[in-house]
Amino acid sequence: MTEQAKLPAAHGVRIEAQPGYASVRLDGHELPGDQVTGYTLHHSVADALPTLLLRTRQPTGVVWEGLARVAVATERPASQTILAFLADVDPLELNRAALDRTDLGGEQGAVARAMLQTLAEWAQRMEG
């Protein structure tokens, strides 16, 4: 019989922040303030727990132990991300999806508005 891996449990998070200062606590334990350089909190209310991404400064010799979901990425300008997303869009598929929308109206610019809304929804699905 094979044993199934257990999913990591959710952890309590408390963030107190103001310009120039942030205190981040995980399960009641404050992270060293000189190590946290930033954070991003993302939450898709409909289908997932919040995800906290911490950016840290690591002094020499730091050891960390625990469970984590890890994603490796390089930062790039938003314009490059947008251009890459648009380059992957199939124009015929976008046209069909926009014209099939139930909220497509008959006013001037309705098709362009439907296409933009469709692209926004596709982009949101890629993030989730």
C-alpha positions as CSV (number, residue, x, y, z in Angstrom):
1,M,0.0,0.0,0.0
2,T,1.4,3.4,-1.0
3,E,1.1,6.2,1.5
4,Q,-0.3,9.5,0.2
5,A,1.6,12.7,0.9
6,K,-0.2,15.0,3.2
7,L,-1.0,18.5,1.9
8,P,0.5,21.3,3.9
9,A,-1.8,22.9,6.4
10,A,-2.8,26.6,6.1
11,H,-1.0,28.9,8.5
12,G,-2.2,31.9,10.4
13,V,-0.8,35.2,9.0
14,R,-1.0,38.7,10.5
15,I,0.5,41.7,8.7
16,E,0.8,45.1,10.2
17,A,2.1,47.6,7.7
18,Q,2.6,51.2,6.9
19,P,5.0,53.0,4.6
20,G,8.6,52.0,5.5
21,Y,7.5,49.3,7.9
22,A,5.9,45.8,7.9
23,S,5.5,43.3,10.7
24,V,4.7,39.8,9.4
25,R,3.7,37.0,11.8
26,L,3.2,33.4,10.8
27,D,1.3,31.2,13.3
28,G,2.0,33.9,15.9
29,H,5.8,34.0,15.3
30,E,7.2,37.3,14.0
31,L,9.6,37.1,11.2
32,P,12.8,39.1,11.6
33,G,12.0,42.6,10.3
34,D,15.5,43.0,8.8
35,Q,15.0,40.0,6.6
36,V,11.5,40.8,5.1
37,T,11.9,43.2,2.1
38,G,8.4,42.9,0.7
39,Y,5.4,40.7,0.3
40,T,2.5,40.0,-2.1
41,L,-0.8,38.6,-0.9
42,H,-3.0,37.0,-3.6
43,H,-6.4,35.5,-3.1
44,S,-9.0,34.1,-5.4
45,V,-12.0,34.1,-3.1
46,A,-14.0,31.6,-5.1
47,D,-11.6,28.7,-5.2
48,A,-8.4,29.0,-3.0
49,L,-6.9,30.0,0.2
50,P,-4.8,33.2,0.2
51,T,-1.2,32.9,-1.0
52,L,1.5,35.0,0.7
53,L,4.7,35.5,-1.2
54,L,7.5,36.8,1.0
55,R,10.6,38.5,-0.4
56,T,13.5,38.2,2.0
57,R,17.1,39.3,2.4
58,Q,19.0,36.3,3.5
59,P,22.1,36.8,5.7
60,T,25.0,34.3,5.3
61,G,24.3,31.0,6.9
62,V,20.6,31.1,7.3
63,V,18.8,27.8,7.5
64,W,15.1,27.4,7.0
65,E,13.1,24.2,7.6
66,G,9.5,23.6,7.0
67,L,6.8,23.0,4.3
68,A,6.3,25.4,1.5
69,R,4.8,25.7,-1.9
70,V,7.6,26.9,-4.1
71,A,7.4,28.7,-7.5
72,V,10.5,29.9,-9.2
73,A,10.1,32.9,-11.6
74,T,12.1,35.8,-12.9
75,E,10.6,39.3,-12.7
76,R,10.0,41.0,-15.9
77,P,8.3,44.3,-16.9
78,A,4.5,44.1,-17.0
79,S,4.7,45.2,-20.7
80,Q,6.6,42.0,-21.5
81,T,4.1,39.8,-19.7
82,I,1.2,41.5,-21.5
83,L,2.9,41.1,-24.9
84,A,3.6,37.4,-24.2
85,F,0.0,36.9,-23.2
86,L,-1.4,38.6,-26.3
87,A,1.0,36.8,-28.6
88,D,-0.6,33.5,-27.4
89,V,-4.1,34.6,-28.1
90,D,-5.8,32.9,-31.1
91,P,-7.7,35.7,-32.9
92,L,-10.4,33.4,-34.2
93,E,-11.0,32.0,-30.7
94,L,-11.1,35.5,-29.2
95,N,-13.6,36.6,-31.9
96,R,-15.9,33.6,-31.3
97,A,-15.7,34.0,-27.5
98,A,-16.5,37.7,-27.7
99,L,-19.4,37.3,-30.1
100,D,-20.8,34.4,-28.0
101,R,-20.9,36.5,-24.8
102,T,-24.4,36.8,-23.2
103,D,-23.5,40.4,-22.2
104,L,-22.7,41.5,-25.7
105,G,-24.7,44.6,-26.4
106,G,-25.6,46.4,-29.6
107,E,-24.1,49.8,-28.7
108,Q,-21.1,51.3,-30.5
109,G,-17.8,49.6,-29.4
110,A,-19.7,46.5,-28.0
111,V,-17.5,44.0,-29.8
112,A,-14.3,45.6,-28.7
113,R,-15.6,45.9,-25.1
114,A,-16.6,42.1,-25.3
115,M,-13.1,41.2,-26.6
116,L,-11.4,43.2,-23.8
117,Q,-13.6,41.6,-21.1
118,T,-12.9,38.2,-22.6
119,L,-9.1,38.8,-22.5
120,A,-9.4,40.0,-18.9
121,E,-11.2,36.9,-17.9
122,W,-8.7,34.7,-19.6
123,A,-5.8,36.5,-17.9
124,Q,-7.5,36.0,-14.5
125,R,-7.9,32.3,-15.2
126,M,-4.2,32.0,-15.9
127,E,-3.3,33.5,-12.5
128,G,-5.6,31.2,-10.6
